[in-house]
């Protein structure tokens, strides 16, 4: 099975946008969820709801 190459997302530009389609909003939500998971793994003592 071939490896899927991913192009890095410019998180700064993504988070600064205030308009967009539903797909764009979904991309932003998914990126923030992944970022929150990474932060929780690095700092396990942080509350999950914060």
C-alpha positions in Angstrom: 0.0 0.0 0.0 1.4 3.4 -1.0 2.1 5.9 1.6 -0.1 9.0 1.6 1.8 12.2 1.6 0.3 15.1 3.4 1.0 18.7 2.7 1.4 20.7 6.0 -1.5 22.9 6.9 -0.7 26.6 7.6 -2.4 26.7 11.0 -1.9 30.5 11.4 -3.8 31.3 8.2 -6.4 28.6 9.0 -7.1 30.0 12.5 -7.2 33.6 11.4 -9.9 33.1 8.8 -13.3 34.2 9.9 -15.4 33.2 6.9 -15.7 30.0 4.9 -17.8 27.2 3.8 -19.0 24.4 6.0 -16.1 22.2 4.8 -13.6 25.0 5.7 -15.2 25.2 9.2 -15.0 21.4 9.5 -11.3 21.5 8.6 -10.6 24.1 11.3 -12.5 22.1 13.8 -10.6 18.9 13.0 -7.3 20.7 13.2 -8.1 22.2 16.6 -9.2 18.7 17.8 -5.9 17.2 16.7 -4.0 20.1 18.4 -6.0 19.7 21.6 -5.2 15.9 21.6 -1.5 16.7 21.2 -1.5 19.2 24.0 -3.3 16.7 26.3 -0.7 14.1 25.6 2.1 16.5 26.4 0.4 17.9 29.5 -1.8 15.2 31.0 -2.5 17.2 34.2 -4.5 19.8 32.2 -8.3 19.5 32.6 -10.0 17.9 29.6 -12.7 20.6 29.3 -10.4 23.5 29.2 
